[in-house]
Amino acid sequence: MAAAADLIVDGRFEQGRDTFWAGEGVALTRSGRQLCADVSAGGDTWDRLIGVNGLKLEPGLHYRLSLSTAADPARAVSARIQRGAEPWTVQSEFSIAGAPERAPFSADFMASEEDEAQLIFPLGGAEKSWRFCIDDLSLVEIEASAGAASRANQGPAIRVNQLGYFTDGPKRATVISDARRAISFQLIDAGDAVVGEGTTRPSGFDPSAGVRTHVADFSAYAVPGNGYRLVSGDWTSDRFSISDDLYGRLRVDALSWFYPQRSGIQIRGDIAGKAYARPAGHIGVAPNEGDQSVGCLTGDEAKALYGDWSCSYRLDVSGGWYDAGDHGKYAVNGAVSVAQLLATFERGRVFGGAASPVLGDRLSHIPESGNGIPDLLDEARWELQFLLAMMVPDGEPLAGMVHHKIHDTEWSSPPMLPSEDPKPRALHRPSTAATFDVAAVAAQASRLFAKDNPTFAATLLSAARKAWVAANANPVLLAPKSDGNSGGGDYDDDDASDELYWAAAELFLTTGEATYLDALRASPHWSGDVLPSTGAFHWRNVAGFARLQLALYGVALPKAELDMVRSSVLTAARTFLSLQAAEPFGQIYRPANHQYDWGSNQLILQNIIVLSTAFDLSGDKAFLNAARESMDYILGRNAMAMSYITGYGARSPENQHSRWYAHQVDPTLPNPPVGSLAGGPNSTPVDAIAKQRLQGCAPQTCYADDIEAYGSNEITINWNAPLVYVASFLADAR
């Protein structure tokens, strides 16, 4: 590649031709072949700016920003490439150490916007006046690394939902192509006959995928069948079906996934499949210490995390689900996961019709199947009993509060069956968030178990009331972030207001009592925007889930307030529709700066649940069709050309992060079971695999099917729970 032209004019500040500008509170001087900014004290970061405009970048090309800097006194400085006019969309942002001695800095990035850009340095917020100097500033195009350039070009050029499309629903595919004009395509059936044809809609550069795209729309074709494919010249897609029965099997597989996640019970091969049979984990059989009598964390780590907190009791916290691919069990994540299984049942009961399979007791592969109680409730009960056991006993300090988590005191590594885990176990300090979460899910479960098990329902409601009182008495007992070496995930959270809102919502829905309605009205989330397109809700922010519950089942609310709640859901869903129309891959997910979050697939599913709620409330089929199309991304219409659900589609993950589904490192162990959802692309490289293989990845391609790639390839209960909900909704809704 020939030397690229520098987009920065006079970046060595030798000719007096640079075009840098300064905002209020900053004085620029040029001397000694450098540009210096004398910055006055005070203001916010954005109150003191310097920058240069007129940068013409081409989307999809890669660039290198280089410069030398000095800051006196030392101060970290941000450099930001952004759109040169409102809304100032950020393409890339970098942090520069800013030492008093001049030091070089360089960073590579991929351009994602066609609009003219600017380079700015926000310099405000210092307590004292200071000086920032730059020299040798350069911005040039570079060749992309082979990995960054090619990942979205692997697989077929035509990306489809590898499971299939509904006969009466949208049928769209994404074509990876640099062509600036429409491309012709044909729809081919299983007998290789052309049954449809059309031309693509050029969709331009997709910064989340790092490629130029087209959309092929064949929605008008509605003949059921298997083995269809799209063809354009030498390109051909994976095969897919057109059918009205696409998600019934996925509902079963996604729910059956929870049984082999169970702790404290033998997993039977005749139920889960021979490959998945294993002994019970953590029942006190060597080398396990067991979960039947677990004490609180002690020693230096406990003091560092929780100060003087301690406990003298021991709890039987056996049972429940292992949270992910390790042996930890966490109240906050467990609560939101079981809540979404319960929500699947409630949605089926209210909106799915009397014949909905979610009401049956032979829906999934579990030991309790056929006992006369719906399988969804049986599976939920396994986790609910564990959550109740995590409560601090009466008579103890913090009685009624819920321990945040229980896990090993040191990390273990794959491969390791739960029954072979030799590490000591410990309870961690109760938290306000965990306690409100358990209050919420116990109240929710109470109304759903009332018919099939009134005794258990009464126990649940009593526990919910107790947890509500305890959490309100301890409103800021927050879970801290550790150094990452504690043997389990942190699930830290510095705001429990959303958990309070959820608990009040479920308690009101179950009891109708004014106390809980008053708490709802007092919440900042009562009328706030709680359904963002970045991911409507997740374990750390449950306000969005509470809003949907109120919208669907809050018939006891005063009409004006119920109308307000429901209107907010419909408004969010309509916003999602407009976002989807601009996405070449059809997904409803718009993270800030296109940076995909940990668990991005789960966040897409939660947004689909917002659409499902809007459909249930309104009957507007636009919401149903949008939910169907957003699921295309999960099932293969994405930059990786991969279905992220094991066993579904032409290519799907086989090596998700797990200690017992660890075939990649121990051939005697199985791969994850059919119906396992991988977490999905993650723009932040948190594991060694990502740091080694995914440098410079376009957001949608920041994924690796490797057992050690836990940042993108994790399996967890809170990934699969919304998958159960979405699969059930799509199987039932018409």
C-alpha positions in Angstrom: 0.0 0.0 0.0 1.4 3.4 -1.0 2.0 6.0 1.7 -1.3 7.4 2.6 -2.0 11.2 2.6 -2.2 12.7 6.1 -5.6 14.1 6.9 -4.0 16.5 9.4 -2.6 19.7 7.9 0.8 20.8 9.4 0.6 18.3 12.2 4.2 19.1 13.2 3.2 22.7 13.7 6.1 24.0 11.6 4.4 26.1 8.9 1.7 28.0 10.8 -0.9 26.3 8.6 -2.7 24.1 11.1 -6.4 24.7 11.6 -6.8 24.0 15.4 -9.4 25.9 17.3 -9.9 26.4 21.0 -13.1 26.9 23.0 -13.7 29.1 26.0 -11.2 28.9 28.8 -8.3 27.7 26.5 -5.5 29.7 25.0 -3.5 28.2 22.2 0.2 29.0 21.4 2.4 27.6 18.7 6.1 27.5 19.4 9.0 25.1 19.3 7.2 23.0 16.7 4.4 22.1 19.0 0.8 23.3 19.8 0.2 24.1 23.5 -3.1 24.7 25.2 -3.2 26.7 28.4 -6.3 25.5 30.2 -8.1 27.4 32.9 -9.3 25.6 36.0 -12.9 24.6 36.6 -15.8 23.7 34.4 -16.9 20.3 33.3 -14.8 18.2 30.9 -16.6 19.5 27.8 -16.3 23.2 28.9 -12.7 23.4 27.7 -12.1 22.1 24.2 -9.5 22.2 21.4 -9.9 20.5 18.1 -9.6 20.4 14.3 -12.4 20.1 11.8 -12.8 19.0 8.3 -11.7 15.3 8.5 -13.0 13.3 5.6 -13.1 9.6 6.6 -14.6 6.8 4.6 -16.7 4.2 6.4 -15.2 0.8 6.6 -11.6 2.0 6.1 -9.0 1.9 8.9 -7.0 4.8 10.2 -4.2 5.4 12.6 -4.1 8.5 14.9 -0.5 9.3 16.1 0.8 12.2 18.2 3.1 13.1 21.0 1.7 14.7 24.1 2.8 16.4 27.4 0.6 17.5 30.3 1.8 19.6 33.2 0.7 18.7 35.7 0.1 15.1 34.7 -3.5 14.5 33.7 -5.2 11.9 31.5 -6.7 13.3 28.3 -9.3 11.9 25.9 -9.0 12.2 22.2 -12.3 11.7 20.3 -13.1 11.3 16.6 -16.7 12.4 16.2 -19.1 13.8 13.7 -18.4 17.5 13.1 -22.0 18.7 13.8 -24.9 17.7 15.9 -25.6 15.0 17.1 -21.7 14.7 17.4 -21.8 11.0 16.9 -18.6 9.4 18.3 -16.7 7.1 16.0 -13.8 6.4 18.3 -12.4 7.6 21.6 -9.0 7.1 23.2 -7.4 7.8 26.6 -3.9 9.4 26.7 -1.9 9.1 29.9 -0.8 12.7 29.8 2.6 12.8 31.6 4.8 15.9 32.0 7.5 14.4 29.8 6.6 14.2 26.1 5.5 10.7 25.1 4.2 9.2 21.9 0.7 7.8 21.5 -1.0 6.0 18.6 -4.2 4.1 18.1 -6.0 2.5 15.2 -9.7 2.6 14.5 -12.2 1.9 11.8 -14.3 4.8 10.4 -18.1 4.3 10.7 -19.7 7.6 9.5 -19.7 9.3 6.1 -20.3 12.8 7.6 -17.3 15.1 8.0 -15.6 14.4 11.3 -13.5 16.3 13.8 -10.8 15.5 16.3 -11.3 17.0 19.7 -9.6 17.0 23.1 -11.9 17.7 26.1 -9.7 19.4 28.7 -12.0 20.9 31.4 -12.6 20.0 35.0 -9.2 20.5 36.5 -8.8 22.0 39.9 -5.9 24.2 38.8 -4.8 25.7 35.5 -2.6 23.4 33.5 -0.9 23.0 30.1 -1.4 20.4 27.4 1.0 20.2 24.4 0.9 18.1 21.3 3.3 17.5 18.4 3.8 15.1 15.5 0.1 14.8 15.0 -1.0 12.5 12.2 -4.1 10.8 10.9 -3.6 8.4 8.0 -5.4 5.5 6.4 -3.8 2.1 7.1 -4.4 -1.5 6.0 -6.8 -3.4 8.2 -5.4 -6.4 10.0 -6.3 -9.7 8.2 -8.6 -10.7 11.1 -10.4 -7.4 11.4 -10.9 -7.1 7.7 -12.1 -10.6 7.0 -14.3 -11.8 9.9 -17.5 -10.5 8.5 -16.6 -11.8 5.1 -16.4 -15.4 6.3 -19.3 -17.6 5.5 -21.9 -17.1 2.8 -22.4 -13.6 1.4 -26.1 -13.9 1.9 -27.1 -14.1 5.5 -30.5 -15.6 6.5 -32.3 -16.9 9.5 -31.0 -20.4 9.4 -34.0 -21.8 11.2 -36.6 -20.2 8.9 -39.3 -17.6 8.3 -43.1 -17.5 9.1 -45.4 -17.9 6.1 -47.2 -14.7 6.9 -44.2 -12.8 8.4 -41.3 -10.7 7.1 -38.7 -12.6 5.1 -35.5 -10.7 4.7 -31.8 -11.5 4.3 -28.7 -9.4 4.4 -26.1 -9.5 1.6 -22.5 -8.6 2.2 -21.4 -6.7 -0.9 -19.5 -3.5 -1.8 -21.8 -3.0 -4.8 -23.4 0.5 -4.8 -26.4 -0.6 -6.9 -29.1 -3.1 -6.4 -28.3 -6.8 -7.0 -30.7 -9.4 -8.4 -31.5 -12.5 -6.4 -33.6 -15.6 -6.7 -35.4 -17.8 -4.2 -34.7 -21.5 -4.9 -36.7 -24.3 -3.4 -35.5 -27.7 -2.2 -35.8 -29.1 -5.8 -33.6 -26.3 -7.1 -36.5 -24.6 -8.9 -36.6 -20.8 -9.0 -39.8 -19.8 -7.1 -39.2 -16.1 -6.6 -36.9 -13.3 -7.5 -36.2 -9.7 -6.7 -33.5 -7.1 -6.3 -31.8 -6.0 -3.1 -32.0 -2.6 -1.4 -28.4 -1.2 -0.9 -28.1 -0.4 2.8 -24.7 1.2 2.9 -21.9 0.6 5.4 -22.9 -1.0 8.7 -20.4 0.2 11.4 -21.5 -2.6 13.7 -20.4 -5.2 11.2 -17.6 -3.4 9.4 -19.0 -4.1 5.9 -21.3 -2.7 3.2 -24.6 -4.4 3.0 -27.8 -4.9 1.0 -31.2 -6.2 2.1 -33.0 -8.9 0.1 -36.8 -8.9 0.8 -38.8 -11.9 -0.2 -41.7 -11.4 2.2 -44.3 -11.9 -0.5 -43.5 -15.6 -0.9 -45.6 -17.6 1.5 -45.5 -21.3 0.4 -44.5 -23.5 3.3 -41.5 -25.9 2.8 -38.0 -26.8 3.8 -34.7 -26.5 2.0 -35.2 -23.0 0.6 -32.1 -20.8 -0.2 -31.4 -17.5 -1.8 -29.0 -17.2 -4.7 -27.3 -14.3 -6.4 -24.8 -15.1 -9.1 -22.3 -17.4 -7.5 -23.5 -16.6 -4.0 -25.9 -18.8 -2.1 -27.3 -18.7 1.4 -27.7 -21.4 3.9 -30.9 -23.4 3.6 -34.0 -22.5 5.6 -37.6 -23.3 6.1 -40.9 -21.4 5.6 -43.4 -22.6 8.2 -45.9 -21.6 10.8 -44.3 -24.0 13.3 -40.7 -22.7 13.8 -40.2 -22.2 17.5 -42.1 -25.0 19.3 -39.1 -27.2 19.5 -36.8 -24.4 20.6 -39.2 -23.6 23.4 -38.8 -27.2 24.7 -35.0 -27.2 24.2 -34.4 -23.8 25.8 -36.4 -24.8 28.8 -35.0 -28.3 29.1 -31.5 -26.6 29.2 -32.1 -25.7 32.9 -32.4 -29.3 34.2 -28.6 -30.1 33.7 -27.8 -26.7 35.3 -29.3 -27.9 38.5 -27.2 -28.2 41.6 -27.7 -30.8 44.3 -29.3 -33.4 42.2 -28.2 -36.3 40.0 -28.7 -35.5 36.3 -30.3 -38.5 34.7 -29.2 -39.6 31.3 -32.6 -41.0 30.4 -34.0 -37.5 30.8 -31.2 -35.1 29.8 -29.5 -37.5 27.3 -26.8 -40.0 28.0 -24.0 -37.6 27.4 -25.3 -35.2 30.1 -25.7 -37.7 32.9 -23.6 -36.7 35.9 -23.5 -37.1 39.7 -25.1 -34.5 42.0 -22.9 -31.6 42.6 -22.2 -30.0 46.0 -24.0 -32.5 48.2 -21.1 -33.1 50.6 -19.6 -36.1 48.8 -15.8 -35.8 48.5 -14.2 -33.9 47.1 -17.1 -31.5 47.5 -17.6 -29.8 50.8 -21.2 -29.4 49.9 -23.8 -26.7 50.1 -25.9 -28.2 53.0 -24.0 -26.2 55.6 -22.2 -23.1 54.3 -20.8 -20.4 56.4 -20.0 -16.8 55.6 -16.9 -15.6 54.0 -14.1 -14.8 56.5 -10.5 -13.6 56.5 -8.8 -10.8 54.6 -11.0 -11.0 51.6 -14.2 -10.6 53.7 -12.7 -7.6 55.5 -11.6 -6.0 52.3 -15.0 -6.4 50.7 -17.4 -6.0 53.7 -15.5 -4.4 56.5 -16.6 -5.7 59.9 -19.5 -7.8 58.6 -19.6 -11.4 59.7 -22.1 -14.1 60.6 -22.1 -17.1 63.1 -24.8 -19.2 61.4 -24.5 -21.7 58.6 -27.2 -22.2 55.9 -28.4 -25.1 53.8 -28.3 -23.5 50.3 -28.2 -26.7 48.3 -30.2 -26.9 45.1 -30.9 -24.1 42.7 -29.2 -23.6 39.3 -25.5 -23.1 38.7 -25.4 -19.6 37.3 -23.3 -20.1 34.2 -20.3 -22.3 33.3 -18.9 -22.2 36.8 -20.2 -23.5 40.1 -21.5 -20.2 41.6 -25.1 -19.4 42.5 -26.2 -15.8 42.6 -29.4 -14.4 44.1 -29.7 -11.4 41.8 -29.2 -13.3 38.6 -31.2 -16.3 39.8 -34.1 -14.1 40.7 -34.4 -12.3 37.3 -33.9 -15.6 35.5 -36.6 -17.5 37.3 -38.8 -14.4 37.0 -38.6 -14.7 33.2 -39.5 -18.4 33.3 -42.5 -17.5 35.5 -43.3 -14.6 33.1 -43.4 -17.1 30.2 -46.0 -19.1 32.2 -48.1 -16.1 33.0 -47.9 -14.7 29.5 -49.1 -18.1 28.2 -51.9 -18.3 30.7 -53.2 -14.9 30.0 -52.4 -14.4 26.3 -51.5 -17.8 24.9 -54.9 -19.4 25.1 -56.1 -22.4 27.1 -54.2 -24.8 24.9 -50.8 -23.1 25.2 -48.1 -25.8 25.8 -46.6 -23.6 28.5 -49.5 -24.6 30.8 -48.7 -28.3 30.4 -46.8 -30.7 32.7 -45.0 -32.5 29.9 -43.4 -29.5 28.2 -39.7 -30.2 29.1 -37.3 -32.9 29.9 -37.3 -32.9 33.8 -37.9 -35.6 36.5 -41.1 -33.9 37.6 -42.7 -34.0 34.1 -46.1 -35.7 34.3 -46.7 -34.9 38.0 -49.8 -32.8 37.3 -48.0 -29.4 37.8 -46.9 -27.4 34.8 -43.2 -28.1 34.0 -42.4 -24.3 33.9 -43.5 -24.1 37.5 -41.6 -27.2 38.5 -38.4 -25.8 37.0 -39.0 -22.5 38.6 -39.6 -24.1 42.0 -36.1 -25.6 41.9 -34.5 -22.2 41.9 -37.1 -20.5 44.2 -36.4 -22.9 47.0 -32.8 -22.1 46.8 -33.5 -18.3 46.8 -35.6 -18.7 50.0 -32.8 -20.6 51.6 -30.5 -17.7 51.0 -32.4 -15.5 53.5 -30.8 -14.6 56.8 -32.6 -16.5 59.6 -34.9 -14.9 62.2 -33.1 -13.7 65.3 -29.9 -12.9 63.4 -28.6 -9.4 62.5 -30.0 -8.5 59.1 -32.8 -11.1 59.4 -34.9 -11.3 56.3 -32.1 -10.0 54.1 -30.9 -12.3 51.3 -27.3 -13.3 50.8 -26.0 -11.9 47.6 -24.3 -15.1 46.4 -22.6 -18.4 47.3 -19.6 -19.8 45.4 -16.1 -21.2 45.7 -13.5 -19.1 47.6 -11.1 -19.6 44.7 -11.6 -19.9 40.9 -11.6 -23.3 39.4 -11.0 -24.0 35.7 -12.5 -26.2 33.0 -12.9 -29.1 32.8 -14.5 -29.9 36.1 -17.8 -31.6 36.9 -19.7 -30.0 39.8 -19.3 -33.2 41.8 -15.5 -32.9 41.5 -15.2 -29.3 42.7 -12.8 -29.4 45.7 -12.9 -25.7 46.6 -14.4 -24.4 49.8 -17.7 -22.6 49.5 -18.8 -19.4 51.3 -21.8 -17.1 51.6 -21.3 -13.5 50.8 -22.9 -10.6 52.6 -26.6 -9.9 52.0 -27.4 -7.1 49.7 -30.3 -4.7 49.2 -30.6 -5.6 45.5 -30.7 -9.4 46.2 -33.3 -8.9 48.9 -35.6 -6.8 46.8 -35.1 -9.2 43.9 -36.2 -12.1 46.0 -39.1 -10.1 47.3 -40.2 -9.5 43.7 -39.9 -13.0 42.4 -41.4 -14.6 45.5 -44.4 -12.3 45.1 -44.7 -13.1 41.4 -44.4 -16.8 42.0 -47.0 -16.7 44.8 -49.8 -15.7 42.5 -48.7 -18.3 39.9 -48.5 -21.2 42.3 -51.7 -20.3 44.1 -53.8 -22.8 42.1 -51.3 -25.8 41.9 -49.7 -25.5 45.3 -51.4 -23.0 47.6 -49.2 -24.0 50.6 -46.0 -23.1 48.7 -47.7 -20.0 47.4 -48.4 -18.8 51.0 -44.8 -19.5 51.9 -43.6 -17.4 49.0 -45.8 -14.5 49.8 -44.7 -14.5 53.4 -41.1 -14.5 52.3 -41.7 -11.7 49.9 -43.2 -9.5 52.6 -40.4 -10.3 55.0 -37.8 -9.4 52.3 -39.6 -6.2 51.4 -39.4 -5.0 55.0 -35.8 -6.1 55.5 -34.6 -4.4 52.3 -36.4 -1.1 53.1 -34.7 -1.2 56.5 -31.3 -1.6 54.8 -31.6 0.4 51.7 -27.9 0.9 50.9 -26.3 -2.5 51.6 -24.8 -2.6 48.2 -22.7 -5.4 46.6 -19.2 -4.3 46.0 -16.8 -5.0 43.1 -13.9 -7.3 44.0 -10.5 -7.7 42.5 -11.8 -10.5 40.2 -10.0 -13.2 42.1 -12.8 -14.1 44.6 -13.8 -17.4 43.0 -17.1 -16.1 41.6 -18.7 -13.2 39.7 -19.3 -9.9 41.6 -22.8 -8.9 40.3 -22.0 -5.5 41.9 -24.7 -2.9 41.7 -24.6 0.7 43.1 -28.3 1.5 42.8 -31.1 -0.6 44.2 -33.9 1.8 43.3 -34.9 -0.3 40.3 -35.0 -3.5 42.4 -37.3 -1.7 44.9 -39.5 -0.7 41.9 -39.7 -4.3 40.7 -40.5 -5.6 44.2 -43.2 -3.1 44.7 -44.7 -3.9 41.3 -44.9 -7.7 41.9 -46.2 -7.3 45.5 -48.9 -4.9 44.2 -49.8 -7.2 41.3 -50.2 -10.1 43.8 -51.8 -8.4 46.7 -53.4 -5.2 45.4 -52.3 -3.4 48.6 -52.0 0.3 48.7 -48.6 0.2 50.5 -46.9 -1.2 47.4 -48.8 1.2 45.0 -47.6 4.1 47.1 -44.0 2.8 46.7 -44.4 2.5 43.0 -45.7 6.1 42.7 -42.7 7.3 44.8 -40.2 5.6 42.6 -38.1 7.6 40.1 -38.9 4.7 37.7 -42.6 5.1 37.9 -42.8 7.5 35.0 -39.2 7.4 33.9 -37.8 6.1 30.6 -36.8 2.5 31.5 -36.9 0.7 28.1 -33.8 1.9 26.2 -32.8 0.4 22.9 -29.4 -0.5 24.4 -31.1 -3.3 26.2 -34.5 -2.8 27.8 -33.5 -4.6 31.0 -31.0 -7.1 32.5 -30.0 -8.3 36.0 -28.5 -4.9 37.0 -31.4 -2.9 35.9 -34.8 -4.6 36.3 -37.0 -1.5 36.0 -37.8 -2.3 32.4 -39.0 -5.8 33.4 -41.2 -4.3 36.1 -42.7 -1.9 33.7 -43.7 -4.7 31.3 -45.2 -6.7 34.2 -47.3 -3.7 35.2 -48.4 -3.1 31.7 -49.5 -6.7 31.1 -51.1 -7.5 34.5 -51.7 -4.2 36.3 -55.4 -4.2 35.8 -55.9 -3.2 39.4 -54.1 0.1 38.7 -56.3 3.2 38.4 -57.2 3.6 34.7 -55.2 6.7 34.1 -52.0 5.2 35.6 -52.5 1.9 33.7 -52.9 3.9 30.5 -49.7 5.8 31.3 -47.7 2.5 31.9 -49.0 0.9 28.8 -48.5 3.9 26.7 -44.8 4.0 27.7 -44.4 0.4 26.5 -46.1 1.1 23.2 -44.0 4.2 22.7 -40.8 2.3 23.4 -41.8 -0.4 21.0 -42.6 2.1 18.2 -39.1 3.5 18.7 -37.7 0.0 18.3 -39.6 -0.3 15.0 -37.9 2.8 13.6 -34.5 1.6 14.8 -35.0 -1.8 13.2 -35.8 -0.2 9.8 -32.3 1.3 9.8 -30.5 -2.0 10.7 -29.3 -4.0 7.7 -29.3 -7.2 9.8 -32.8 -6.6 11.2 -31.9 -6.7 14.9 -33.3 -4.3 17.5 -30.3 -3.2 19.4 -28.6 0.2 19.3 -25.7 0.3 21.8 -23.8 3.5 22.3 -21.1 4.0 19.7 -22.0 0.6 18.2 -20.1 -1.0 21.0 -21.7 -4.4 21.7 -22.1 -5.2 25.4 -21.4 -8.4 27.3 -24.5 -10.6 26.7 -25.5 -8.7 23.6 -27.7 -11.6 22.4 -29.6 -11.5 25.6 -30.1 -7.8 25.3 -31.6 -8.3 21.9 -34.0 -10.9 23.3 -35.1 -8.5 26.0 -35.9 -5.9 23.4 -37.9 -8.6 21.5 -39.9 -9.1 24.8 -40.8 -5.4 24.7 -42.2 -5.9 21.2 -44.0 -9.0 22.4 -45.6 -7.0 25.2 -46.6 -4.3 22.8 -48.3 -6.9 20.6 -50.1 -8.5 23.5 -51.4 -5.1 24.6 -52.4 -3.8 21.1 -52.8 -6.7 18.8 -50.8 -4.7 16.2 -49.1 -7.2 14.0 -46.3 -4.8 13.2 -44.9 -5.5 16.7 -45.1 -9.3 16.1 -43.4 -9.1 12.8 -40.6 -6.9 14.2 -40.1 -9.5 17.0 -39.9 -12.2 14.3 -37.4 -10.3 12.3 -35.2 -9.3 15.2 -34.9 -13.1 15.9 -33.3 -13.5 12.5 -30.1 -12.0 13.9 -29.9 -14.6 16.7 -30.4 -17.4 14.2 -27.8 -16.5 11.6 -28.6 -13.2 9.9 -25.6 -11.5 11.4 -22.0 -10.6 10.6 -20.7 -13.9 11.9 -23.2 -15.9 9.7 -23.8 -18.0 12.8 -26.9 -19.1 14.7 -26.0 -18.4 18.3 -28.3 -21.3 19.6 -26.5 -24.7 19.8 -28.1 -27.2 17.5 -30.1 -24.7 15.4 -29.1 -23.7 11.9 -26.2 -24.6 9.6 -23.5 -23.5 12.0 -23.9 -22.9 15.8 -21.7 -22.7 18.9 -20.2 -25.9 20.3 -17.7 -24.7 22.8 -19.4 -22.2 25.1 -17.6 -21.5 28.3 -18.4 -24.3 30.8 -16.6 -26.5 33.3 -18.8 -29.6 32.5 -19.8 -29.0 28.9 -16.1 -29.0 28.2 -15.5 -31.4 25.2 -13.0 -28.9 23.7 -10.6 -29.6 26.5 -11.7 -33.1 27.6 -13.1 -35.3 24.9 -14.9 -37.5 27.5 -17.2 -34.6 28.3 -20.0 -33.3 26.1 -20.5 -30.1 24.2 -23.3 -27.8 25.5 -26.8 -29.3 24.9 -29.1 -28.3 22.1 -30.8 -25.0 23.0 -27.8 -23.3 24.7 -27.6 -19.6 23.9 -24.1 -18.1 23.5 -23.7 -14.6 25.1 -22.8 -13.1 21.7 -20.4 -10.4 20.4 -18.7 -8.3 23.1 -16.7 -5.2 22.1 -14.7 -5.2 25.3 -11.9 -7.9 25.3 -12.1 -9.3 28.8 -10.6 -12.8 28.2 -7.3 -14.0 26.7 -9.0 -15.3 23.6 -10.5 -11.9 22.7 -7.3 -10.1 23.5 -5.3 -12.5 21.2 -7.7 -13.0 18.3 -10.2 -10.2 18.2 -8.1 -7.0 18.2 -9.7 -4.4 16.0 -12.9 -6.4 15.5 -16.0 -4.8 14.2 -18.6 -5.0 17.1 -20.7 -7.7 15.5 -17.6 -9.8 14.9 -16.2 -9.7 18.4 -17.1 -13.3 19.1 -15.2 -16.6 19.3 -16.6 -20.1 19.7 -14.0 -21.1 22.2 -14.4 -22.5 25.7 -12.0 -19.8 27.2 -13.8 -16.9 25.4 -16.1 -16.3 28.3 -16.6 -12.7 27.4 -18.6 -13.6 24.3 -19.2 -17.3 24.5 -20.6 -17.8 28.0 -23.8 -19.7 28.8 -25.9 -18.5 31.7 -29.3 -18.9 33.2 -30.2 -15.3 32.4 -29.3 -15.8 28.7 -31.6 -18.9 28.3 -34.5 -17.6 30.4 -35.4 -14.8 27.9 -34.8 -17.3 25.1 -37.6 -19.5 26.6 -39.9 -16.5 26.8 -39.2 -15.4 23.2 -39.4 -18.9 21.7 -42.7 -19.4 23.6 -44.2 -16.1 22.4 -43.2 -16.7 18.8 -44.5 -20.3 18.9 -47.9 -19.1 20.2 -48.5 -15.6 18.8 -50.5 -15.3 15.6 
